[in-house]
Amino acid sequence: MHVLIIEDDIPLATQIGDTIEAAGDEPDYADDEALALRLCEMNRYDIVVLDSEMPRCGVDAFCRRLTDAAGRRTPVLALAAGSLRPCEPEECGPHAFALRSVEPRELHEQLRALMSECGRGLAQLTAGELHMDLEERSVYCGQVPVELAPISFRILELLVRACPGVVTRAQIEKQIWDGNPPESDAALRGHIHRLRQLLARPTARQMIRTVHGVGYQLDAAH
């Protein structure tokens, strides 16, 4: 899983990150709110670890901002220094609280548990008539199944998550080719062209718009 650690205590953030990395997962770091929001706009995180004392607007409000930035209800495990209180997942996305004094290994287990608890709902994406099941790796336009190759599926997932926003070429290249895209942009244009063709078959219209000089946008309006 890809974990964003939002923590301004660098030694603590590093300790948590090292434990996550040792378990085979991928940590990323932000030591302020603005950087955290930018990273959520750029990347797809499976779960977030948040220092609950950092957000000036409060945990619930900041979780809503993270959801807006990510375009999805990413689960958040907020670290609290003292007593814990119940969260309100219906309002601000799924999140839970853990004590800051918890050992990193135990914290990682709590991350896994929260991921498991929230995972099924987060595996369903919908934009207009388009529906994706990330666990089943299936795509439907209305009632019509659409068979996609792995790269096309991943590109469509990025577009659905961002809808109605724009996904930049740099964002796609980072997610698909890990920041090392082919020298020519013909590969990306070829995948977009093929994806347009496959989505046009059941809808009889173009669902992916090119935003010139920027990237691509999903038109999910019926």
GROMACS elastic network, one bead per residue, 0.5 to 0.9 nm:
[ bonds ]
;  ai    aj funct       b0    kb
    1    24     6  0.82539   500
    1    25     6  0.51398   500
    1    26     6  0.62147   500
    1    27     6  0.84335   500
    1    45     6  0.77129   500
    1    46     6  0.58013   500
    1    47     6  0.76381   500
    1   112     6  0.89899   500
    2    25     6  0.62756   500
    2    27     6  0.60255   500
    2    28     6  0.75892   500
    2    44     6  0.76178   500
    2    45     6  0.51130   500
    2    46     6  0.52724   500
    2    47     6  0.68444   500
    2    48     6  0.86872   500
    3    17     6  0.85706   500
    3    20     6  0.81243   500
    3    25     6  0.75387   500
    3    26     6  0.60440   500
    3    28     6  0.60650   500
    3    29     6  0.85096   500
    3    45     6  0.57410   500
    3    46     6  0.60623   500
    3    47     6  0.52012   500
    3    48     6  0.55805   500
    3    49     6  0.72720   500
    4    26     6  0.85999   500
    4    27     6  0.58863   500
    4    29     6  0.57394   500
    4    30     6  0.73932   500
    4    36     6  0.80021   500
    4    39     6  0.84563   500
    4    40     6  0.84433   500
    4    45     6  0.64254   500
    4    46     6  0.82170   500
    4    47     6  0.66164   500
    4    49     6  0.61675   500
    4    50     6  0.82971   500
    5    13     6  0.66390   500
    5    16     6  0.80899   500
    5    17     6  0.74950   500
    5    27     6  0.68942   500
    5    28     6  0.59883   500
    5    30     6  0.62355   500
    5    31     6  0.82810   500
    5    36     6  0.85632   500
    5    47     6  0.89130   500
    5    48     6  0.59581   500
    5    50     6  0.62122   500
    5    51     6  0.83940   500
    6    13     6  0.77833   500
    6    28     6  0.86192   500
    6    29     6  0.60669   500
    6    31     6  0.57402   500
    6    32     6  0.70230   500
    6    33     6  0.77374   500
    6    35     6  0.89934   500
    6    36     6  0.65692   500
    6    48     6  0.73776   500
    6    49     6  0.59513   500
    6    51     6  0.61757   500
    6    54     6  0.83637   500
    7    10     6  0.69457   500
    7    12     6  0.77521   500
    7    13     6  0.58376   500
    7    29     6  0.75493   500
    7    30     6  0.64338   500
    7    31     6  0.51174   500
    7    32     6  0.73489   500
    7    49     6  0.78916   500
    7    50     6  0.62728   500
    7    51     6  0.52828   500
    7    52     6  0.88851   500
    7    54     6  0.74779   500
    8    11     6  0.88965   500
    8    12     6  0.84631   500
    8    13     6  0.74575   500
    8    30     6  0.75387   500
    8    32     6  0.66486   500
    8    51     6  0.78237   500
    8    54     6  0.76929   500
    9    12     6  0.54429   500
    9    13     6  0.60929   500
    9    14     6  0.86229   500
    9    31     6  0.76946   500
    9    51     6  0.88650   500
   10    14     6  0.59884   500
   10    15     6  0.85001   500
   10    31     6  0.76979   500
   11    14     6  0.50952   500
   11    15     6  0.61186   500
   11    16     6  0.86639   500
   12    15     6  0.50462   500
   12    16     6  0.62128   500
   12    17     6  0.84822   500
   12   104     6  0.89361   500
   13    16     6  0.51971   500
   13    17     6  0.60185   500
   13    18     6  0.85495   500
   13    29     6  0.75052   500
   13    31     6  0.87993   500
   14    18     6  0.59624   500
   14    19     6  0.85776   500
   14    29     6  0.86260   500
   15    18     6  0.52048   500
   15    19     6  0.63888   500
   15    20     6  0.87390   500
   15   104     6  0.69615   500
   16    19     6  0.52790   500
   16    20     6  0.62788   500
   16    21     6  0.86689   500
   16    27     6  0.86137   500
   16   103     6  0.87046   500
   16   104     6  0.53086   500
   16   105     6  0.80399   500
   16   107     6  0.80203   500
   16   108     6  0.79987   500
   17    20     6  0.50370   500
   17    21     6  0.60207   500
   17    22     6  0.84585   500
   17    26     6  0.80590   500
   17    27     6  0.54514   500
   17    28     6  0.76026   500
   17    29     6  0.82236   500
   17   104     6  0.86245   500
   18    21     6  0.50837   500
   18    22     6  0.60047   500
   18    23     6  0.86485   500
   18    27     6  0.80863   500
   18   104     6  0.88556   500
   19    22     6  0.50971   500
   19    23     6  0.63975   500
   19    24     6  0.89875   500
   19    25     6  0.88710   500
   19   104     6  0.62829   500
   19   105     6  0.63136   500
   19   108     6  0.73938   500
   20    23     6  0.52652   500
   20    24     6  0.67897   500
   20    25     6  0.54576   500
   20    26     6  0.67463   500
   20    27     6  0.64794   500
   20   104     6  0.82473   500
   20   105     6  0.80687   500
   20   108     6  0.64936   500
   21    24     6  0.51766   500
   21    26     6  0.55653   500
   21    27     6  0.64254   500
   22    25     6  0.72424   500
   23    26     6  0.88970   500
   23   108     6  0.85888   500
   28    39     6  0.88973   500
   29    35     6  0.88968   500
   29    36     6  0.78897   500
   29    39     6  0.89118   500
   30    33     6  0.75012   500
   30    34     6  0.85622   500
   30    35     6  0.57469   500
   30    36     6  0.52264   500
   30    37     6  0.89842   500
   30    39     6  0.80179   500
   31    34     6  0.88675   500
   31    35     6  0.72045   500
   31    36     6  0.75323   500
   31    54     6  0.89574   500
   32    35     6  0.56570   500
   32    36     6  0.63607   500
   32    37     6  0.89559   500
   32    54     6  0.75763   500
   32    55     6  0.84872   500
   33    36     6  0.50811   500
   33    37     6  0.62916   500
   33    38     6  0.87171   500
   33    54     6  0.75798   500
   33    55     6  0.66699   500
   33    56     6  0.88457   500
   33    62     6  0.85372   500
   34    37     6  0.52869   500
   34    38     6  0.63065   500
   34    39     6  0.87118   500
   35    38     6  0.50759   500
   35    39     6  0.61276   500
   35    40     6  0.86227   500
   36    39     6  0.51956   500
   36    40     6  0.62628   500
   36    41     6  0.87480   500
   36    66     6  0.80000   500
   37    40     6  0.51047   500
   37    41     6  0.63253   500
   37    42     6  0.87856   500
   37    65     6  0.75299   500
   37    66     6  0.60795   500
   37    68     6  0.89687   500
   37    69     6  0.59621   500
   37    70     6  0.79462   500
   38    41     6  0.51203   500
   38    42     6  0.63509   500
   38    43     6  0.86876   500
   38    69     6  0.74638   500
   39    42     6  0.50312   500
   39    43     6  0.58412   500
   39    44     6  0.86111   500
   39    69     6  0.86071   500
   39    70     6  0.85469   500
   40    43     6  0.53448   500
   40    44     6  0.66173   500
   40    45     6  0.70836   500
   40    66     6  0.67650   500
   40    67     6  0.84525   500
   40    69     6  0.56978   500
   40    71     6  0.85980   500
   41    44     6  0.79282   500
   41    66     6  0.86218   500
   41    68     6  0.86284   500
   41    70     6  0.51069   500
   41    71     6  0.78439   500
   41   162     6  0.86699   500
   42    69     6  0.87527   500
   42    70     6  0.79211   500
   42   167     6  0.88009   500
   42   168     6  0.89897   500
   42   170     6  0.89248   500
   42   171     6  0.60415   500
   42   174     6  0.88476   500
   43    70     6  0.76887   500
   43   171     6  0.74253   500
   43   174     6  0.84237   500
   43   175     6  0.74732   500
   44    70     6  0.70467   500
   44    74     6  0.89536   500
   44   158     6  0.83411   500
   44   175     6  0.83281   500
   45    48     6  0.70888   500
   45    70     6  0.82179   500
   45    74     6  0.71658   500
   46    74     6  0.63881   500
   46    75     6  0.73480   500
   46   115     6  0.76658   500
   47    74     6  0.57657   500
   47    75     6  0.51041   500
   47    76     6  0.58209   500
   47    77     6  0.77060   500
   47   111     6  0.75097   500
   47   114     6  0.85394   500
   47   115     6  0.70209   500
   48    74     6  0.72126   500
   48    75     6  0.63622   500
   48    77     6  0.61527   500
   48    78     6  0.81311   500
   48    95     6  0.89973   500
   48   111     6  0.86088   500
   49    75     6  0.88954   500
   49    76     6  0.58716   500
   49    78     6  0.58440   500
   49    79     6  0.72318   500
   49   111     6  0.82303   500
   50    53     6  0.85617   500
   50    54     6  0.79423   500
   50    55     6  0.89323   500
   50    59     6  0.85433   500
   50    76     6  0.68311   500
   50    77     6  0.61514   500
   50    79     6  0.59540   500
   51    54     6  0.56343   500
   51    55     6  0.79836   500
   51    59     6  0.88591   500
   51    77     6  0.87197   500
   51    78     6  0.57732   500
   51    80     6  0.69036   500
   51    81     6  0.89994   500
   51   100     6  0.81999   500
   52    55     6  0.66605   500
   52    58     6  0.75580   500
   52    59     6  0.58676   500
   52    78     6  0.53401   500
   52    79     6  0.54524   500
   52    80     6  0.56598   500
   52    81     6  0.83006   500
   52    97     6  0.85794   500
   53    56     6  0.77624   500
   53    58     6  0.78460   500
   53    59     6  0.80001   500
   53    79     6  0.81663   500
   53    80     6  0.72893   500
   53    81     6  0.82575   500
   54    57     6  0.88730   500
   54    58     6  0.81168   500
   54    59     6  0.84105   500
   55    58     6  0.52934   500
   55    59     6  0.62400   500
   55    61     6  0.84775   500
   55    62     6  0.62925   500
   56    59     6  0.83920   500
   56    62     6  0.83564   500
   57    60     6  0.81412   500
   57    61     6  0.59683   500
   57    62     6  0.63296   500
   58    61     6  0.55949   500
   58    62     6  0.60976   500
   58    63     6  0.86107   500
   59    62     6  0.51146   500
   59    63     6  0.60064   500
   59    64     6  0.86444   500
   59    78     6  0.77848   500
   60    63     6  0.51678   500
   60    64     6  0.64473   500
   60    65     6  0.88620   500
   60    87     6  0.78917   500
   60    88     6  0.76903   500
   60    89     6  0.88709   500
   60    91     6  0.79954   500
   60    92     6  0.57247   500
   60    93     6  0.84911   500
   60    95     6  0.89228   500
   61    64     6  0.51376   500
   61    65     6  0.64477   500
   61    66     6  0.88108   500
   61    92     6  0.70123   500
   62    66     6  0.61875   500
   62    67     6  0.85847   500
   62    92     6  0.83652   500
   63    67     6  0.61791   500
   63    68     6  0.86286   500
   63    73     6  0.88588   500
   63    74     6  0.86854   500
   63    75     6  0.88895   500
   63    76     6  0.74964   500
   63    92     6  0.56907   500
   63    93     6  0.67278   500
   63    94     6  0.87732   500
   63    95     6  0.81507   500
   64    67     6  0.50194   500
   64    68     6  0.62481   500
   64    69     6  0.86473   500
   64    73     6  0.85937   500
   64    91     6  0.78667   500
   64    93     6  0.68074   500
   65    68     6  0.50232   500
   65    69     6  0.61261   500
   65    70     6  0.85431   500
   65    92     6  0.86389   500
   66    69     6  0.50495   500
   66    70     6  0.59915   500
   66    71     6  0.82244   500
   66    72     6  0.85070   500
   66    73     6  0.83019   500
   66    74     6  0.78709   500
   67    70     6  0.51933   500
   67    71     6  0.56378   500
   67    72     6  0.53479   500
   67    73     6  0.52969   500
   67    74     6  0.64951   500
   67    92     6  0.77474   500
   67    93     6  0.70662   500
   68    71     6  0.51685   500
   68    72     6  0.71333   500
   68    73     6  0.84765   500
   69    72     6  0.81035   500
   69   162     6  0.89904   500
   70    73     6  0.77416   500
   70    74     6  0.76134   500
   70   161     6  0.76362   500
   70   162     6  0.76080   500
   71    74     6  0.87335   500
   71   160     6  0.88041   500
   71   161     6  0.53653   500
   71   162     6  0.55553   500
   71   163     6  0.77584   500
   71   165     6  0.89411   500
   72    93     6  0.86753   500
   72   122     6  0.79114   500
   72   125     6  0.87955   500
   72   161     6  0.64105   500
   72   162     6  0.84333   500
   73    92     6  0.81935   500
   73    93     6  0.51940   500
   73    94     6  0.67798   500
   73   122     6  0.69731   500
   74    93     6  0.68823   500
   74    94     6  0.69510   500
   74    95     6  0.83046   500
   74   118     6  0.87745   500
   74   122     6  0.75867   500
   75    93     6  0.67097   500
   75    95     6  0.51506   500
   75    96     6  0.80822   500
   75   114     6  0.72262   500
   75   115     6  0.70351   500
   75   118     6  0.69647   500
   75   119     6  0.88063   500
   75   122     6  0.88232   500
   76    93     6  0.80805   500
   76    94     6  0.65463   500
   76    96     6  0.64642   500
   76    97     6  0.83448   500
   76   111     6  0.86045   500
   76   114     6  0.83204   500
   77    94     6  0.88949   500
   77    95     6  0.56118   500
   77    96     6  0.50674   500
   77    97     6  0.55257   500
   77    98     6  0.67162   500
   77   110     6  0.81795   500
   77   111     6  0.68804   500
   77   114     6  0.77804   500
   78    95     6  0.72311   500
   78    96     6  0.62048   500
   78    98     6  0.61191   500
   78    99     6  0.83366   500
   78   100     6  0.87535   500
   79    96     6  0.88538   500
   79    97     6  0.59010   500
   79    98     6  0.50012   500
   79    99     6  0.54493   500
   79   100     6  0.50281   500
   79   101     6  0.86930   500
   80    83     6  0.72365   500
   80    84     6  0.68408   500
   80    97     6  0.66285   500
   80    98     6  0.60649   500
   80   100     6  0.54334   500
   80   101     6  0.86087   500
   81    84     6  0.85424   500
   81    98     6  0.86815   500
   81    99     6  0.58648   500
   81   100     6  0.53590   500
   81   101     6  0.73670   500
   82    99     6  0.69102   500
   82   100     6  0.81767   500
   83    99     6  0.78766   500
   84    97     6  0.64049   500
   84    98     6  0.73417   500
   84    99     6  0.75511   500
   85    96     6  0.88610   500
   85    97     6  0.74478   500
   86    96     6  0.74945   500
   86    97     6  0.78533   500
   87    92     6  0.86650   500
   87    94     6  0.81754   500
   87    95     6  0.66115   500
   87    96     6  0.62003   500
   87    97     6  0.77685   500
   88    91     6  0.57339   500
   88    92     6  0.64686   500
   88    93     6  0.76256   500
   88    94     6  0.76660   500
   88    95     6  0.78406   500
   88    96     6  0.89559   500
   89    92     6  0.53509   500
   89    95     6  0.62451   500
   89    96     6  0.85797   500
   90    93     6  0.60981   500
   90    94     6  0.73908   500
   91    94     6  0.87042   500
   92    95     6  0.80473   500
   94   114     6  0.86752   500
   94   118     6  0.70102   500
   95   114     6  0.79418   500
   96   114     6  0.76921   500
   98   101     6  0.85260   500
   98   102     6  0.73417   500
   98   107     6  0.76033   500
   98   110     6  0.80840   500
   99   102     6  0.55809   500
   99   107     6  0.88456   500
  100   103     6  0.83168   500
  100   107     6  0.89903   500
  101   104     6  0.88519   500
  102   105     6  0.83148   500
  102   106     6  0.64621   500
  102   107     6  0.62202   500
  103   106     6  0.53107   500
  103   107     6  0.61484   500
  103   108     6  0.87172   500
  104   108     6  0.61304   500
  104   109     6  0.86894   500
  105   108     6  0.50914   500
  105   109     6  0.64874   500
  105   110     6  0.88418   500
  106   109     6  0.50393   500
  106   110     6  0.63728   500
  106   111     6  0.87224   500
  107   110     6  0.50234   500
  107   111     6  0.62645   500
  107   112     6  0.87344   500
  108   112     6  0.63153   500
  108   113     6  0.86611   500
  109   112     6  0.50788   500
  109   113     6  0.62233   500
  109   114     6  0.86876   500
  110   114     6  0.61253   500
  110   115     6  0.84814   500
  111   114     6  0.51821   500
  111   115     6  0.60959   500
  111   116     6  0.85734   500
  112   115     6  0.50406   500
  112   116     6  0.61323   500
  112   117     6  0.86024   500
  113   116     6  0.50768   500
  113   117     6  0.61499   500
  113   118     6  0.86493   500
  114   117     6  0.50118   500
  114   118     6  0.60915   500
  114   119     6  0.80513   500
  115   118     6  0.52768   500
  115   119     6  0.53509   500
  115   120     6  0.89707   500
  116   119     6  0.51009   500
  116   120     6  0.76399   500
  117   120     6  0.74879   500
  117   121     6  0.88446   500
  118   121     6  0.59907   500
  118   122     6  0.64172   500
  118   123     6  0.89341   500
  119   122     6  0.51290   500
  119   123     6  0.61599   500
  120   123     6  0.52308   500
  120   124     6  0.72738   500
  120   135     6  0.81487   500
  121   124     6  0.58564   500
  121   125     6  0.88351   500
  122   125     6  0.74467   500
  122   134     6  0.84710   500
  123   132     6  0.79978   500
  123   133     6  0.57529   500
  123   135     6  0.60587   500
  123   136     6  0.88097   500
  124   131     6  0.74437   500
  124   132     6  0.58841   500
  124   134     6  0.63537   500
  124   135     6  0.82515   500
  125   130     6  0.82617   500
  125   131     6  0.57988   500
  125   132     6  0.50152   500
  125   133     6  0.64997   500
  125   134     6  0.77554   500
  125   157     6  0.80214   500
  125   160     6  0.71055   500
  125   161     6  0.73870   500
  126   129     6  0.73953   500
  126   130     6  0.56827   500
  126   132     6  0.62925   500
  126   133     6  0.88805   500
  126   160     6  0.71178   500
  126   161     6  0.85551   500
  127   130     6  0.51707   500
  127   131     6  0.65429   500
  127   132     6  0.87959   500
  127   160     6  0.60893   500
  127   161     6  0.83712   500
  127   163     6  0.70813   500
  127   164     6  0.86691   500
  127   218     6  0.86368   500
  127   219     6  0.87591   500
  127   220     6  0.56751   500
  127   221     6  0.82676   500
  128   131     6  0.79022   500
  128   141     6  0.88682   500
  128   142     6  0.88420   500
  128   219     6  0.85990   500
  128   221     6  0.58630   500
  128   222     6  0.65627   500
  129   140     6  0.79487   500
  129   141     6  0.54866   500
  129   142     6  0.50855   500
  129   143     6  0.87851   500
  129   220     6  0.68632   500
  129   221     6  0.79936   500
  129   222     6  0.69626   500
  130   139     6  0.73007   500
  130   140     6  0.58295   500
  130   142     6  0.63733   500
  130   160     6  0.84036   500
  130   220     6  0.72080   500
  131   138     6  0.82618   500
  131   139     6  0.57489   500
  131   140     6  0.51963   500
  131   141     6  0.64727   500
  131   142     6  0.75907   500
  131   160     6  0.89363   500
  132   136     6  0.86064   500
  132   137     6  0.72868   500
  132   138     6  0.58071   500
  132   140     6  0.65765   500
  132   156     6  0.89956   500
  132   157     6  0.76893   500
  132   160     6  0.86208   500
  133   136     6  0.54513   500
  133   137     6  0.55865   500
  133   138     6  0.52731   500
  133   139     6  0.65819   500
  133   140     6  0.88358   500
  134   138     6  0.68957   500
  134   139     6  0.87426   500
  134   157     6  0.84758   500
  135   138     6  0.79603   500
  136   139     6  0.89077   500
  137   148     6  0.88161   500
  137   150     6  0.87892   500
  137   153     6  0.78324   500
  138   145     6  0.74580   500
  138   146     6  0.74857   500
  138   147     6  0.74228   500
  138   148     6  0.82092   500
  138   153     6  0.86399   500
  139   144     6  0.84313   500
  139   145     6  0.58067   500
  139   146     6  0.53407   500
  139   147     6  0.69826   500
  139   148     6  0.77868   500
  139   153     6  0.82329   500
  140   143     6  0.60455   500
  140   144     6  0.53114   500
  140   146     6  0.56342   500
  140   147     6  0.87523   500
  141   144     6  0.51960   500
  141   145     6  0.64047   500
  141   146     6  0.70157   500
  141   199     6  0.75816   500
  141   202     6  0.65180   500
  141   203     6  0.72010   500
  142   145     6  0.81271   500
  142   202     6  0.82255   500
  142   203     6  0.86353   500
  144   202     6  0.64994   500
  145   202     6  0.85324   500
  146   198     6  0.69310   500
  146   199     6  0.72238   500
  146   201     6  0.88361   500
  146   202     6  0.81721   500
  147   153     6  0.87530   500
  147   198     6  0.79291   500
  148   151     6  0.80045   500
  148   152     6  0.57963   500
  148   153     6  0.55664   500
  148   195     6  0.78456   500
  148   198     6  0.79334   500
  149   152     6  0.53175   500
  149   153     6  0.60789   500
  149   154     6  0.87233   500
  150   153     6  0.50646   500
  150   154     6  0.62504   500
  150   155     6  0.87313   500
  151   154     6  0.50995   500
  151   155     6  0.62116   500
  151   156     6  0.85834   500
  151   176     6  0.69716   500
  151   191     6  0.76231   500
  152   155     6  0.51406   500
  152   156     6  0.61137   500
  152   157     6  0.85346   500
  152   191     6  0.63066   500
  152   192     6  0.76069   500
  152   194     6  0.80096   500
  152   195     6  0.61356   500
  153   156     6  0.51657   500
  153   157     6  0.61494   500
  153   158     6  0.88003   500
  153   195     6  0.85846   500
  154   158     6  0.63910   500
  154   159     6  0.87717   500
  154   172     6  0.89136   500
  154   175     6  0.83075   500
  154   176     6  0.73358   500
  155   158     6  0.51926   500
  155   159     6  0.63855   500
  155   160     6  0.87409   500
  155   172     6  0.68015   500
  155   175     6  0.85529   500
  155   176     6  0.76263   500
  155   191     6  0.84031   500
  155   192     6  0.80929   500
  155   195     6  0.86301   500
  156   159     6  0.50009   500
  156   160     6  0.60640   500
  156   161     6  0.85142   500
  156   195     6  0.78819   500
  156   218     6  0.84414   500
  157   160     6  0.51382   500
  157   161     6  0.60906   500
  157   162     6  0.85733   500
  158   161     6  0.52524   500
  158   162     6  0.62386   500
  158   163     6  0.85598   500
  158   167     6  0.71456   500
  158   171     6  0.87338   500
  158   172     6  0.74981   500
  158   175     6  0.87035   500
  159   162     6  0.52003   500
  159   163     6  0.59024   500
  159   164     6  0.82706   500
  159   165     6  0.80530   500
  159   166     6  0.75088   500
  159   167     6  0.63335   500
  159   208     6  0.85289   500
  159   216     6  0.76047   500
  159   217     6  0.63863   500
  159   218     6  0.56946   500
  160   163     6  0.50721   500
  160   164     6  0.79524   500
  160   217     6  0.88265   500
  160   218     6  0.67217   500
  160   220     6  0.85632   500
  161   164     6  0.85602   500
  161   165     6  0.86746   500
  162   165     6  0.50185   500
  162   166     6  0.64621   500
  162   167     6  0.65814   500
  162   217     6  0.80152   500
  162   218     6  0.81195   500
  163   166     6  0.70976   500
  163   167     6  0.86043   500
  163   217     6  0.69120   500
  163   218     6  0.58356   500
  163   219     6  0.76339   500
  163   220     6  0.76691   500
  164   217     6  0.67677   500
  164   218     6  0.63447   500
  164   219     6  0.69748   500
  164   220     6  0.76857   500
  165   216     6  0.87397   500
  165   217     6  0.62537   500
  165   218     6  0.77324   500
  166   211     6  0.76142   500
  166   214     6  0.79065   500
  166   215     6  0.64727   500
  166   216     6  0.55639   500
  166   218     6  0.76437   500
  167   170     6  0.82980   500
  167   171     6  0.64288   500
  167   172     6  0.70376   500
  167   214     6  0.78958   500
  167   215     6  0.55824   500
  167   216     6  0.53895   500
  167   217     6  0.62482   500
  167   218     6  0.88484   500
  168   171     6  0.51980   500
  168   172     6  0.64916   500
  168   173     6  0.86795   500
  168   211     6  0.87705   500
  168   213     6  0.88818   500
  168   214     6  0.54171   500
  168   216     6  0.63998   500
  168   217     6  0.87801   500
  169   172     6  0.51667   500
  169   173     6  0.60715   500
  169   174     6  0.85353   500
  169   188     6  0.83447   500
  169   213     6  0.89159   500
  169   214     6  0.66715   500
  169   216     6  0.74617   500
  170   173     6  0.50808   500
  170   174     6  0.60478   500
  170   175     6  0.86371   500
  170   179     6  0.78430   500
  170   214     6  0.88257   500
  170   215     6  0.81480   500
  171   174     6  0.51756   500
  171   175     6  0.62874   500
  171   176     6  0.85724   500
  171   179     6  0.85120   500
  171   215     6  0.88160   500
  172   175     6  0.52524   500
  172   176     6  0.59047   500
  172   177     6  0.80094   500
  172   179     6  0.87751   500
  172   188     6  0.85208   500
  172   215     6  0.86812   500
  173   176     6  0.52379   500
  173   177     6  0.53356   500
  173   178     6  0.67030   500
  173   179     6  0.56907   500
  173   180     6  0.71604   500
  173   181     6  0.56838   500
  173   182     6  0.89385   500
  173   188     6  0.80265   500
  174   177     6  0.56338   500
  174   180     6  0.71150   500
  174   181     6  0.76557   500
  175   178     6  0.54194   500
  175   179     6  0.70772   500
  176   179     6  0.77918   500
  176   180     6  0.88597   500
  176   181     6  0.80229   500
  177   180     6  0.53613   500
  177   181     6  0.52500   500
  177   182     6  0.81390   500
  178   181     6  0.74799   500
  180   183     6  0.86832   500
  181   184     6  0.80756   500
  181   185     6  0.80701   500
  181   187     6  0.87120   500
  181   188     6  0.87086   500
  182   185     6  0.68405   500
  182   186     6  0.84010   500
  182   187     6  0.70342   500
  182   188     6  0.86140   500
  183   186     6  0.87460   500
  184   187     6  0.68143   500
  184   188     6  0.85196   500
  185   188     6  0.55241   500
  185   189     6  0.63390   500
  185   190     6  0.86120   500
  186   189     6  0.50264   500
  186   190     6  0.59096   500
  186   191     6  0.86422   500
  187   190     6  0.50687   500
  187   191     6  0.63736   500
  187   192     6  0.87458   500
  188   191     6  0.51668   500
  188   192     6  0.62318   500
  188   193     6  0.85701   500
  189   192     6  0.50894   500
  189   193     6  0.60422   500
  189   194     6  0.86118   500
  190   193     6  0.50811   500
  190   194     6  0.62117   500
  190   195     6  0.85625   500
  191   194     6  0.51927   500
  191   195     6  0.60835   500
  191   196     6  0.85766   500
  192   195     6  0.50424   500
  192   196     6  0.60951   500
  192   197     6  0.86598   500
  192   208     6  0.80455   500
  192   216     6  0.88086   500
  193   196     6  0.51497   500
  193   197     6  0.63744   500
  193   198     6  0.88707   500
  194   197     6  0.51126   500
  194   198     6  0.63499   500
  194   199     6  0.87680   500
  195   198     6  0.51921   500
  195   199     6  0.62299   500
  195   200     6  0.85046   500
  195   208     6  0.83775   500
  196   199     6  0.53143   500
  196   200     6  0.60169   500
  196   201     6  0.88669   500
  196   205     6  0.88647   500
  196   206     6  0.63046   500
  196   207     6  0.67173   500
  196   208     6  0.62435   500
  197   200     6  0.51395   500
  197   201     6  0.65893   500
  197   206     6  0.80171   500
  198   201     6  0.56130   500
  198   202     6  0.78970   500
  199   202     6  0.63117   500
  199   203     6  0.65155   500
  199   204     6  0.80805   500
  199   205     6  0.79357   500
  199   206     6  0.73882   500
  199   207     6  0.68573   500
  199   208     6  0.87197   500
  200   203     6  0.50469   500
  200   205     6  0.50877   500
  200   206     6  0.56958   500
  200   207     6  0.71112   500
  201   204     6  0.56284   500
  201   205     6  0.79509   500
  202   205     6  0.84912   500
  203   206     6  0.79117   500
  203   207     6  0.82780   500
  206   209     6  0.74065   500
  206   219     6  0.78957   500
  207   217     6  0.83324   500
  207   218     6  0.57386   500
  207   220     6  0.64513   500
  207   221     6  0.85797   500
  208   216     6  0.66510   500
  208   217     6  0.56741   500
  208   219     6  0.58910   500
  208   220     6  0.86247   500
  209   215     6  0.86351   500
  209   216     6  0.56219   500
  209   217     6  0.51123   500
  209   218     6  0.62659   500
  209   219     6  0.68230   500
  210   213     6  0.86603   500
  210   214     6  0.81138   500
  210   215     6  0.61217   500
  210   217     6  0.64997   500
  211   214     6  0.55088   500
  211   215     6  0.52255   500
  211   216     6  0.54379   500
  211   217     6  0.69302   500
  212   215     6  0.65642   500
  212   216     6  0.82119   500
  218   221     6  0.89609   500
  219   222     6  0.85180   500
